[in-house]
Amino acid sequence: MGSLEGRVAVITGGGRGLGREHALLFAAEGAKVVVNDLGGSAEGGGSDVSAAQSVVDEITALGGEAVANGDSVTDWEGARRLIATAIDTFGDLHILVNNAGILRDRLLVNMSEDEFDSVINVHLKGTFAVTRHAAEYWRAEAKKGVEIDRSLINTSSGSGLHGNPGQTNYGAAKAGIAAMTQIASKELERYHVRANCIAPVARTRLTEATPGLGQVMTETIGSDFDSWHPANISPLVALLASEKCEFTGHAFRVMGGEVGLYQGWTVVDQVESDSRWTVEGLAAATKHMPAKAESKVSGKHAEKAKANRGE
Ligand SMILES: NC(=O)c1ccc[n+]([C@@H]2O[C@H](COP(=O)([O-])OP(=O)(O)OC[C@H]3O[C@@H](n4cnc5c(N)ncnc54)[C@H](O)[C@@H]3O)[C@@H](O)[C@H]2O)c1
């Protein structure tokens, strides 16, 4: 019996990349899957429901159960329809994986209003919109006395948790998604909902286009363990989705065979005064603190990426 037997899942952006791998693994583990995908370009333009439908066809050909949805996660009514599709088709909703995403990278000084708004819209508002409608259903079920484990899995990024130059829009959205996950885990616990997010790294059309990274990611193709393969991300997502999992409120970093647990913003040093600081007094007291902030990422892939950047 699969780890997701009888569970109903919605996966946004499930037509390609990571979302497609999540959908295929979820179905193989016994879940009934609503594969959502707008089917647009990597920058968010256009739409094509065949992206979601082709994954549904793959799943059904393997004997699984799935249905396609082509709504945009940014559309409030579309997000409502997406959640309703799960309930109307499969009778319930246990798992929501917010994964849909686009990229419109630009240095802050050159970024246009549209580049900022569109990325915030898909990632931050899109994650909120679908979660909001799912939460309404989960609250109603809990109020009826149904005590079933529900799992929300959001997709953050190292870009938001560590800060990636060129991604003011995307990084801000992804940091916001990590915060939204923590809040959801606290607010929705009473409705039996666990909430976690992942910060993945894998070869997809989004990373293939990243200068320097795209080339490195193809080097493992054909090797015994293709560590950049997008399917490497999905076992963690399936684990977080499974009924037996107890994790909530966490962010995980996942790439290849590495799965790391993040600790959120943590106060690591402090100065104290019994009265209000003067500016000069505070300057003197904080002199020992590092002038420049650094974020730490461990693991052999991170070390390799650092070396590639010449750090
Ligand atoms: N690939 C990585 O290394 C990496 C790293 C960090 C975070 N992520 C995140 O993982 C998620 C999946 O990205 P991917 O790398 O698989 O890219 P991808 O482009 O292969 O897949 C993203 C999918 O989302 C869909 N989508 C975009 N906008 C949508 C919308 N408004 N409504 C519904 N669907 C929409 C796209 O059509 C696409 O099929 C994204 O949130 C991305 O930011 C990926």
The ligand as an SDF file (V2000), in Angstrom:
LIG
                    3D

 44 48  0  0  0  0  0  0  0  0999 V2000
   13.8400   24.2820   -9.9790 N   0  0  0  0  0  0  0  0  0  0  0  0
   14.4400   24.7530   -8.9130 C   0  0  0  0  0  0  0  0  0  0  0  0
   15.6330   24.5180   -8.6580 O   0  0  0  0  0  0  0  0  0  0  0  0
   13.6700   25.6050   -7.9450 C   0  0  0  0  0  0  0  0  0  0  0  0
   14.3680   26.2180   -6.8920 C   0  0  0  0  0  0  0  0  0  0  0  0
   13.6600   26.9330   -5.9460 C   0  0  0  0  0  0  0  0  0  0  0  0
   12.2830   27.0480   -6.0590 C   0  0  0  0  0  0  0  0  0  0  0  0
   11.6300   26.4760   -7.1080 N   0  0  0  0  0  0  0  0  0  0  0  0
   10.1910   26.6220   -7.1950 C   0  0  0  0  0  0  0  0  0  0  0  0
    9.5970   25.3790   -7.5220 O   0  0  0  0  0  0  0  0  0  0  0  0
    8.3420   25.6180   -8.1700 C   0  0  0  0  0  0  0  0  0  0  0  0
    8.2780   24.8100   -9.4330 C   0  0  0  0  0  0  0  0  0  0  0  0
    9.1810   25.3690  -10.3830 O   0  0  0  0  0  0  0  0  0  0  0  0
    9.9210   24.5110  -11.5170 P   0  0  0  0  0  0  0  0  0  0  0  0
   11.3680   24.7310  -11.3210 O   0  0  0  0  0  0  0  0  0  0  0  0
    9.3860   23.1360  -11.5450 O   0  0  0  0  0  0  0  0  0  0  0  0
    9.5000   25.3440  -12.8220 O   0  0  0  0  0  0  0  0  0  0  0  0
    8.5920   24.9780  -14.1000 P   0  0  0  0  0  0  0  0  0  0  0  0
    8.5030   26.2030  -14.9030 O   0  0  0  0  0  0  0  0  0  0  0  0
    9.1010   23.7350  -14.7220 O   0  0  0  0  0  0  0  0  0  0  0  0
    7.1700   24.6510  -13.4500 O   0  0  0  0  0  0  0  0  0  0  0  0
    6.3320   25.6400  -12.9290 C   0  0  0  0  0  0  0  0  0  0  0  0
    4.9210   25.3720  -13.4270 C   0  0  0  0  0  0  0  0  0  0  0  0
    4.0360   26.3480  -12.8420 O   0  0  0  0  0  0  0  0  0  0  0  0
    3.0830   26.6980  -13.8230 C   0  0  0  0  0  0  0  0  0  0  0  0
    2.4940   28.0110  -13.5410 N   0  0  0  0  0  0  0  0  0  0  0  0
    3.0970   29.2300  -13.6560 C   0  0  0  0  0  0  0  0  0  0  0  0
    2.2370   30.2060  -13.3320 N   0  0  0  0  0  0  0  0  0  0  0  0
    1.0700   29.6170  -13.0020 C   0  0  0  0  0  0  0  0  0  0  0  0
   -0.1810   30.0990  -12.5710 C   0  0  0  0  0  0  0  0  0  0  0  0
   -0.4130   31.4130  -12.4480 N   0  0  0  0  0  0  0  0  0  0  0  0
   -1.1670   29.2050  -12.2870 N   0  0  0  0  0  0  0  0  0  0  0  0
   -0.9560   27.8770  -12.4420 C   0  0  0  0  0  0  0  0  0  0  0  0
    0.2230   27.3540  -12.8640 N   0  0  0  0  0  0  0  0  0  0  0  0
    1.2170   28.2160  -13.1450 C   0  0  0  0  0  0  0  0  0  0  0  0
    3.8760   26.7090  -15.1280 C   0  0  0  0  0  0  0  0  0  0  0  0
    3.0150   26.6020  -16.2630 O   0  0  0  0  0  0  0  0  0  0  0  0
    4.8080   25.5130  -14.9390 C   0  0  0  0  0  0  0  0  0  0  0  0
    4.2870   24.3370  -15.5290 O   0  0  0  0  0  0  0  0  0  0  0  0
    8.2560   27.1230   -8.3780 C   0  0  0  0  0  0  0  0  0  0  0  0
    7.4880   27.6860   -7.3430 O   0  0  0  0  0  0  0  0  0  0  0  0
    9.6980   27.5670   -8.2690 C   0  0  0  0  0  0  0  0  0  0  0  0
    9.8150   28.9100   -7.9160 O   0  0  0  0  0  0  0  0  0  0  0  0
   12.2960   25.7600   -8.0560 C   0  0  0  0  0  0  0  0  0  0  0  0
  1  2  1  0
  2  3  2  0
  2  4  1  0
  4  5  1  0
  4 44  2  0
  5  6  2  0
  6  7  1  0
  7  8  2  0
  8  9  1  0
  8 44  1  0
  9 10  1  0
  9 42  1  0
 10 11  1  0
 11 12  1  0
 11 40  1  0
 12 13  1  0
 13 14  1  0
 14 15  2  0
 14 16  1  0
 14 17  1  0
 17 18  1  0
 18 19  2  0
 18 20  1  0
 18 21  1  0
 21 22  1  0
 22 23  1  0
 23 24  1  0
 23 38  1  0
 24 25  1  0
 25 26  1  0
 25 36  1  0
 26 27  1  0
 26 35  1  0
 27 28  2  0
 28 29  1  0
 29 30  1  0
 29 35  2  0
 30 31  1  0
 30 32  2  0
 32 33  1  0
 33 34  2  0
 34 35  1  0
 36 37  1  0
 36 38  1  0
 38 39  1  0
 40 41  1  0
 40 42  1  0
 42 43  1  0
M  CHG  2   8   1  16  -1
M  END
$$$$
